[in-house]
Amino acid sequence: MALRINRARSIQSLASRIDANGPPIVILNTRRWNLSCSVSFGNVCLDCRRRLFTQTIRGKRVPFFQRNLTSTPNSLTATPGRDFEDSASASRTIVASVDEISQPAAVVSDAKRVRKFRTKSKGGTLSTLLELGKPRLSALIVLSTMSTYAISPFPGSLPTLLFLASGTYLCCNSANTFNMMAEPHYDGLMSRTRNRPLVRKAVTQTQAAIFGILTGVSGLSILAIGVNPTVAILGASNIILYAAIYTPLKRTTILNTWVGAVVGGIPPLMGWAACSPEASLLSHPGGLLLAGLLYAWQFPHFNSLAYTMRNDYARAGYKMMSVTHPDLNARVALRYSIAIVPLCWGLVACGLVDQWYLLDSTIVNGWVVWRAWQFWKDGGEGGRARKLFFAGLIQLPAVLVLAMLHKVGLWDWIWETEDEDVDNAGKSKEEAFDDMKVA
């Protein structure tokens, strides 16, 4: 059994000896170099039931098994941690083998100290609270909403756009906060989510609940007053759908992916209803096409990500296609990446964008289809899943920006000016010819 300290360096053997005048010394023998560091142990993590070592990395004492050793032997220093140090542990001989590390300790006082350390939460700062809202994901959702507002053929205004963006961002923060509150234990089992504020005890559940309620109420109020009630209803339905339906479904059925895709398709409808006459979603087929575009984009984007995280999802007990039906996971990603192509063509057919959009969007979408086909053919191996994931991150802003640039009537002011100049020049020549006749 190899104890992994770094992805590039695995422990080949682990021996322990005790110094008569000091704390236990653990010697880690690796392939290329030997790392000797002074650590103290005798405590137990209540979550994973492993012995809790401490070391000093960049001036901070951290648990040994929770942090990768990324420093070199010359710059790495490990010292006993006062919070975990047991006075009796330094006076007894301890055999620290790989098998023993996984065994729980029978020291009650150590367990109490570990419990006190792990449950201690600092007051949530503004930056920590903003982490609850997944700022990068929320920014992507806001951009898709604003893009739909800009692509719409109906007249808009800057104040309405600002109200729409701020209200949507607050609603996203609320939905993501409630999502984190529902599964902190499972987030701690996954490498991608184990550093979230609730997992590392940076904020309490009460603080997170207050933040989620405040952002939700303020966001919905902004949308209802500053935009229109239809947009506010869509925002409230998205919060409920994401936090109350999608989140628990992740542990019961693979249909959660389709429900999550519906959550991704609602923000374009919010942007469309913000400028549509009488807030109607059926005033023009372009709104439904853009919502379908965002709905279809979720599958190649999320399925490729879920494949790279399939081991973490399995460890946390999530029912994802990448875990239970890996073949279906790849097929669904390919199908919906192909479906994006006619959805973009539909924007041209309904007169929302000009015909040049057929060429631009097909080039971008064709590249993503090719990545999805590789992902399906190779089963995600060889980095195919990661390549599809990053291709999707480029695809969505690309097709939306191109749609804004190809919006019908956007560049008419340029051609109208040239036509007026030509007409004026022709009129002046005719007038000059008439003057010559009269003379």
Steps between C-alpha positions, in 0.01 A plus 500: 500500500642837401427812700468783249646833609519656156358389169852476361662343807365193677625363830674165464551436869412668828704442816481667836749539778490706816768726632568473872503878541249612242178430313457204266690521172336364188733414211337489158709306244417585141654400173712809444557657838450440869283739694547510875263719693407533863132445556278427794214256498273306729179674391223374279290672234136427580400498131750265336621328821866546415778618727541874486854625440592868489762684304598857420456605138546864410489596864171325580441176691271274302393135530753274331253289301292797378774687316725403210872543543583730212819650643850373445696326779702815561203734541264259681503510878275299724458576866277367775159666518406628841129457439542127436799415715454259786750525781492126552565419136856635510601259775382175347622298205255500207524280195352699213441268209264552210254252648509667841429846360156387389415360845309720747670608820356422841597830657183680608668831574652513152161433339346784696774736387453399137124551530553844646745591224278380216179662621651839569368746242613850439259780426421509130675782317359653184735305273413175678129566470539576129660157458166350602348642182754337263601834342639360175190291430274789596692735268456256209125483564474879516688533171262258329203699633645834386589353159141393444384849595742649246406255222128565542349712218292703744615837635679499834648743747818513704327527843292191425812312394678593824202394710484174307871424549510585870177316582607191307839494672340520845256221415791283385679567829190395692450176305867402525509574874203274571665235282817509713299494821330175396817299442808617697585146607494371142696801375773409747540162328576653160827664402325767292273616784686423822626859533155657503426731795256269679732202462800675651281658771569856382132586552224337699174361369315791661719758328456323167122485547483872575713578194286278276174654621624858470639453149186319388257757635703797374554343158134418449399847619734665252364288216136561595535877546777588257407263215160327513318233704544231233879516531469483881282189475756336271777587746307354795422183305869459421597527867241239597584271209873507569506490880190294581472262204830465315719476813320203664454327163877471462498220755197313365490491118699593192207714387653775711711597198190581295350697788826693534490577128155657547654721769758613244235574239292736716742803511466566123123509548551757775703720266240464225205577727681809631463684169214314333168685458275422795779267628382226264723199437314415178527839333782373278641147446853628560456488878411132503784421260753671726361316801530173307856590409595544866311183592686289243838653588475370858542135399838494322629752752389316815537142374864557413560655842314216672720245325818656637341508848336156481711353781409786732131472408509126572671560834236757598213277387369721218293336225669639192503356148879499505487261799202275428472524118832622353403402143174695525693793643712526185209442261288772661789746478539427127126521425448838662819645354356413156162649600662839559573535126134519378407715799749761383370470146151564635609846612565580135172345384293711740672820385682574824853495351632535146603218268873533575426349840448166326869488411644634825288289735547184295878530524489532879233234550669263257820518704307410818320215321838363398618515862178329613545227237853435631362490852240242395739290288782480757277491805653813649850355523810676377384840622196500270262595781711794611534625142123488451446685827727789403355503148157554654633791706607666174191402303232668711644854510609466137154418359333766718749773406473406132120517526527852643738604221274351231177643641272618221505878470807550721718638221229670293612845611826453308332404172227762541762774524668383182169476315405852610834632375447335163145639473615850589780481244255386230258780586772762482605381151141513374455849639820615333383356167166678532680827568705453186180448298345817637813695420 
